[in-house]
Amino acid sequence: MYESQYVIEDVTDPDDIARFRAQDVRHRRNSEWLQTHWAEVLPRARGKFLAVAEQEAFIADTPAEAWAWVDAMHPEDNGAFVRYIRSEEGPRIYADRR
């Protein structure tokens, strides 16, 4: 059976901490940008992959295509993200089917 292994490290190097915090700031900036631009992005993105980097959106058919755009257009933004946008509207309902 496969055993999961976790490694927990206490990072104390000030340079590493500064780099991690800068990445978090960039990711938060991209997330906040998306929250204010959902209305523009959502209709076209349904059923596709959405990449956000440097407060710019790109819609792709595959995650590889989305990450390739991030790498080509905004390689310095390590706070970029890609997510799949469901094609259905409305809430998801999960039910126990026992």
RATAKA-V30612 format. One record per backbone hydrogen bond with DSSP energy under -0.5 kcal/mol. CO is the residue of the C=O (numbers start at 1). NH is the residue of the N-H. If there is no record, write none. Layout:
# RATAKA-V30612
co: [CO;CO]
nh: [NH;NH]
This chain:
# RATAKA-V30612
co: [6;7;9;10;13;14;15;16;17;18;19;20;21;22;23;24;25;26;27;28;29;30;31;32;33;34;34;37;37;38;41;42;45;48;49;49;50;51;52;53;56;58;60;62;63;64;65;66;67;68;69;69;70;74;76;77;81;83;84;85;92;95]
nh: [8;9;11;12;17;18;19;20;21;22;23;24;25;26;27;28;29;30;31;32;33;34;35;36;37;37;38;40;41;42;45;46;48;85;51;60;83;58;81;56;53;51;49;66;67;68;69;70;71;72;73;74;74;77;78;80;52;50;86;47;94;97]
